[in-house]
Amino acid sequence: MKVYWNRELKKLVLGFVGTFLFGCLLVNLILGRYTDYARTEYNRLLASVFGNVAAAYPEVPEEEIVKVLNDNENQGAGEEILRQYGVYKDYGAASFGVREKQFSDLKLGANIILFLLYFLAGILLYYHLRKRQNAVYQLTDYMEALNREGYRLEMEENGEDELSGLRNEIYKLTVLLKEQAEKATEQKKALADTMVNISHQLKTPLTSVTVLVDNLVENPEMETETRQHFMTEITRQITGMSWLITTMLKRARLDAGVVELERKRLRVKELVEEVIQRLELATEWKNLTVSAEIPEEAEIVADAKWMAEAVMNIVRNALEHTPVGGCVEISGEQNEIYTQIVIRDHGAGITEEEQKKLFRRFYNGSSMREDSAGIGLALAKEIVEKHDGSISVDSHAGIGTAFILRFLRQ
């Protein structure tokens, strides 16, 4: 795969070429300065020799002295004489012409070496950039696959460079996106199911209310007792629909995650007393009694409003399944590990098979009332679990059912 030129790559290559040209200029400048220095020193030496010879032999014409200095025929004998006196140790045997040729060769060699080094570095840089761009394009393809919701997970060739770190972060994001997508799909399905179930749950009471209202309108001479019975039934149906819608809105808020629980220490006894008071009319309607034995010291850490909703739904369920004139018992216990609330009724009980499905949304088993919406227990379970608690059921046919709520001590 070839390297594709982009803005950053062009900057890098221009910087690389600029560094090479600067290096060549610097090497040639240094060698040129040194050559000029050597030429000056050689000229000074030559001038000194010429002056000394002219002073020693004034009768010799200057032209002869210059001719002798330029003559290289006796260079070997002269070198031997100078070597005896140590002159070569300081100045060397070569003439400046030879020295200048050496400096020129040195300059050429330095430029060639510098060029070869940069050429090799350029090849290495090219392969590095190609490998890097390949990795970038792989990440780009991967991101495009994510955009198409491919969610591929590939962990091979995982190094320690910055691209590997980026790849790891993308993998983490992939997992998160995949989980969110699956969760969103589940929520969409749950929402669709919820709408279907709500429509089904509202259809029956709406039909009943419509029929009753039509009878009232079509029979203005209806007996007072029958009319009162119809009005009472209409009120009951509307109240049930109102409770259903309200409960579903609460459940929707929990499902959407927009509920911020205000956790604080609550006395269980006060919580239960509030629930009993709110269900006082339902209790009187069936001539039931609710007894509560809660230790004064029993406490839980929870949101008072939402926990009251959970307990009230369970107590309401117990009231629905308790025969007229019966009793619902609420007890509490606290030890070093957990705080427990038990809500017990003395109804017909729930089979083991139904106990497994009891907390499903919109579940209506054989033990449920016909007009039960089947969402109260599901909402209670979700609220309890959001408070890091647990809820279980213990039921026996002909004896009754007990719902057990447990919260770890904090």
FENKAQUI-V690934 format. One record per pair of residues at least 6 apart in sequence whose ideal C-beta (glycine too) atoms are under 7 Angstrom apart, sorted by the first residue. I is the first residue (numbers start at 1). J is the second residue. Records with the same first field share a line. If there is no record, write none. Layout:
# FENKAQUI-V690934
I->J  J
This chain:
# FENKAQUI-V690934
1->130  134
3->9  126  129  130  133
4->133
9->129
16->122  125
20->118
23->114
24->111  114
27->110  111  114
28->107
31->103  106  107  110
35->100  103
38->99  103
39->96
42->96  99
45->91
50->65  69
53->65
54->62  65
79->93
82->88
135->163
139->166  167  170
142->152  170
145->152
146->174  177
149->181
151->174  177  178
153->171  174
155->171
158->164  167
187->255
197->362
198->248
201->244  373
202->241  244
205->237  240  241
208->237
209->234  237  238
212->230  233  234
213->234
215->230
216->222  227  230
240->371
244->373
247->375  376  379
248->375
250->309  379
251->375  379
253->259
254->382
261->303  306  386
262->303
263->301  302  303
264->301
265->299  301
266->299  300  302  304  307
267->299
268->294  298  299  300  332  339  341
269->294  296  298
271->307  308  311
272->292  294  311  330
273->292
274->308
275->308  311  312  315
276->290  292
278->312
279->312  315  316  319
282->316  319
283->290  319
286->319  324
287->324  325
288->319  322  326  327  328
289->327
290->328  330
291->327  329
292->330
293->331
294->332
295->332  334
297->334
298->332  334  339
299->339
300->339  407
301->410
302->387
306->383
307->383  387
309->383
310->380  383  384
311->341
313->376  377  379  380
314->343  377  380  403
315->328  343
316->376
317->376  377
318->328  343  345
319->328
320->369  372
321->345  347  401
322->328  345  346  347
323->347
326->346
327->346
328->343  345
329->344
330->343
331->342
332->340  341
333->340
336->409
337->408  409
338->406  407  408  409
339->407  409
340->404  405  406
341->405
342->402  404
343->402  403
344->400  402
345->400  401
346->400
347->400  401
348->367  397  398
349->395  396  397  398  399  400  401
350->358  367  393  395  401
354->365  366  367
355->393  395
357->363  365
358->377  393
359->377  378  381
360->378
361->375  378
362->374  375
363->374
364->372  374
368->374
380->391
381->391
384->390  391  405
387->407
388->408
389->405  406  407
390->406
391->403  404  405
392->404
393->401  403
394->402  404
395->401
